[in-house]
Amino acid sequence: MFMKYALYYYDACPFCQRVLAALPKVTVDVEKRNVMQNRSFSEQQYKATGRTTVPCLLIEENGKETWMYESADIIRYLQSR
């Protein structure tokens, strides 16, 4: 099973900071995609979900994409991996 993770965030978002602070404690690699530094990340998220809300975790599993919102849910999910 192939899993890939990407976190859509921006620095001034306190909920994003909560997730970013938890990343060093998780055992999976999470690519960080700052939507303010690279607008194409924001456009990709909007195209896939119809939303630009951050933090947002993109979970790719065997070619299937799942998008997860809510900082507490993202942290809980990543800690369980």
Stockholm file with secondary structure:
# STOCKHOLM 1.0

chainA/1-81         MFMKYALYYYDACPFCQRVLAALPKVTVDVEKRNVMQNRSFSEQQYKATGRTTVPCLLIEENGKETWMYESADIIRYLQSR
#=GR chainA/1-81 SS CCEEEEEEECTTCHHHHHHHHHGGGSSSCEEEEETTTCHHHHHHHHHHHSCCCSSEEEEEETTEEEEEECHHHHHHHHHTC
#=GC SS_cons        CCEEEEEEECTTCHHHHHHHHHGGGSSSCEEEEETTTCHHHHHHHHHHHSCCCSSEEEEEETTEEEEEECHHHHHHHHHTC
//
